[in-house]
């Protein structure tokens, strides 16, 4: 886990995505203990809860959305 890195988040996310594909490691979704048991969710998906798993990784998505941490220009 990492804290908020402001401008460096996009680079760090891209690096983790590349390393995940290269090393076949799926990072976990933290603080998620179990599924929701909702009948509308396809539980054949392979979720990764709280601990990274070694599984074949062929692709990764790095969105790098901006945060609202920047200060708008003053008028």
N, C-alpha and C positions, 0 to 999 in steps of 0.2 A: 504494500500500500504506500501511497505517497500523499503528501499534503498538497495544498494548492500552489502551483508554481507560476501562476499568472502567464506571462508570455512564453514560457518554456513548455507549457503543457502539450502543445501540438507536436513538438519535436520528441518529447518523451513518449507520447502515445504512439507515434510512428515507430520509434525504436522498439517499444514493447511488442507492437504488431509484427515487425520483421523478425524479432527473436522468437516469438511464439510460433511462427511458420517454420523458421529454420530449425528449432529444437523440438517441434511437435509437443508443445506444452500449452494446455488450455488454462488461462488464468481463471480464478474463481470469481463468483459473485459473492462479495463479502456480506456478512450480516443477513444471510438468507439460509435458514435452517432446513426448510422442506417446501414442497410444492403447495399450491393453494387448494388442491383437490377440487378444482372447478371443472365441471363437465364440458365446458366450452374450450378448454385448453388441451392441446395435443400433447399428452405426456409421453409420446414416443420420442419427443425431442430429448436430447441428452444434456440435461442441465448440469452445471458444475458448481456445487455449493461449498463455500468456505475453505476449500483446499484445491490447489492446482492439480491437474491430472495430465498424465502422458497419454495423448491420443493423436492420431494422424491429423495434421492441420494442413489444408491445401490453400486456404485463403484467409485473410483477415481484413476487417473494415476499420479504418481509422477516420473518424468524422472530423475531429479537431474543431468543434464548435467554439466560438468565442464566448467569453464570460462577460458579465456586466460589471466587471471590476475596474473598468477604465473610467476616467473622469471626463465628462463631456466638455467641450470648449466653452469658456465663459463668454457672455455677450458683452 
